[in-house]
């Protein structure tokens, strides 16, 4: 049936993570109350109604709202490893030198 409609990137995180410009522009910072504690998630969705349905079904009246993140990357070009630039790719093998 395709991709899931909602993806949670960071759960119960610091709201300052939503200021990362390497997030896609379809990322939202969701605020909700869980066990009398204010929590924040960063989620990806194509339509805000999908996000509302998920969080309202899960937290009912605890859902406080959401704001768009500061992300400016096209969601089609975004990959989750863009958030962790510390992880280096393994070095690629160089082709052997030809002998003359």
Secondary structure by P-SEA (a helix, b strand, c coil): ccccccccccccccccccccccccccbbbbbbbcccbbbbbbbccccaaaaaaaaaaacccccccccccccccccccccccccccccccccccccccccc
